[in-house]
Amino acid sequence: MTSQGGSRQPKYQRIADALRAAIQAGEYGPGDRLPGENDLMATYDVARMTARQALGVLQNEGLADARKGAGVFVREFKPLRRRGIQRLAQEQWGSGRSIWSVDAEDRVLVVDQVEVREEAVSDRIADVLGVPAGSRVWARSRRFVLDGKPVLFAMSYLPADIVGDSVITQADTGPGGTYARLAELGHAPVHFREEIRSRMPSADEVERLSLSMGTPVIQIARTAFAGDGRAVEVNEMTLDAASYVLEYDFDA
């Protein structure tokens, strides 16, 4: 047990701290194999469970990945820096650029598992969009894969009376994406609200995002508002927490 003052840590935590420090010092680089359970048992004179717990800490923090039959390796994926304010600027999507280009820069981004359908809205989404419960909306789901790693799954809901006959109901919304098309329809987003929370993933999210054991997700619910104050999109995003740094840069 850790003492109240924090001067004594469990053995597995001390081992994890030592391994983390070695990774940060460059002793183990991306893709390098970390000492295995047998190595840690011999080096630190601990039981196998203690060694396993130490390696598990690094996996839960997103610093390492376990490969079946091979060991635990320093994670090669570079976290994605999500620039929460710059990416939603009108000069970004208004000029035909994807809001993702702010984050991805020159990395390889693939959007797959795209599905677009019309459906009856849930009470929760209806309340945010300001439409009667059971109203029809257009739902757009897609998965974002960066450098071969699934990092985000998103589900957007848009009022059918606004987007019903537009390209927004198609898989490819064109340059600038959904927000550029909303602007063409006379409903350009002028204000955004994002709510962020962290939680453990569902079984479906673990599969969609190829999450390592114990990795939490970040859930971001973004609402886009047009100039008249109407909510024109609700976008619920599930992010692999180990793949992201959330950055918000603004003046005082």
Helices and strands as residue ranges (DSSP letters): H 11-24, H 37-44, H 48-60, E 64-67, E 71-74, E 80-83, G 86-88, H 90-93, H 100-104, E 109-120, H 123-129, E 136-146, E 149-159, H 160-163, G 167-169, H 177-184, E 189-199, H 203-209, E 217-226, E 231-240, G 241-243, E 244-247
